[in-house]
């Protein structure tokens, strides 16, 4: 199919989405952040619609994690605007999750479920369901003995507590083996089909290509390029887009 036809189809789908009342879940406008005089995020603007998976791409130090933390309110922006439909409906999985080492996985989720005021009669069923969803066994293994991949799975389960509308996932496939990555990708696809809005920061471009509808490429805090699935084909992968965008900018 000619490229122009694919763009027309993409625009038609987006118009249809607008007509069906798809909302903007997150809107970033002219966002900037500096640390000790070093610009980390520089006049960044983008928006994310409901029920889509959106990727933040870039090399180390591009400002991706800082952007996620500003959306969450964990880091204060120097200037710019962040609009989130409802911050109470955000689930967050950090790149390096940390949990009480003396608890097992189910106990960790139970602890966080209580912090979120999930009704007591629902906690046990919720914990069992989420452990099964992310592929963790309910046993007595303390999280201090968890592998990096197991911690990532537990972090995603914790992010799903309370059934949030928006998921912010920082390197969700980090530490997973090949089969674990396949299972995680399939899980993220299912979550998107269920209506979740997902923002992913990842260095694994092949995984992003399978899950995300669109995204941006960042470098040194600046937006270098926006992309969507229409741009990806047999002759141009997401890796090609990434390297072409940053080839002369790194």
Secondary structure, 3 states (H helix, E strand, C coil): CCHHHHHHHHHHHHHHHHHCCCCEEEEEEEEEEEECCEEEEEEEEEEEECCCEEEEEECCCCCHHHHHHHHHCCCCCCEEEEEECCHHHEEEECCCCCCCCCCEHHHHHHHHHHHCCCCHHHHHHHHHHHHHHHCCCCCCCEHHHCCHHHHHHHHHHHHHCCCCCEEEEECCCCCCCHHHHHHHHHHHHHHHHCCCEEEEECCCHHHHHHHCCEEEEEECCEEEEEEEHHHCECCECHHHHHHHHHCCCC
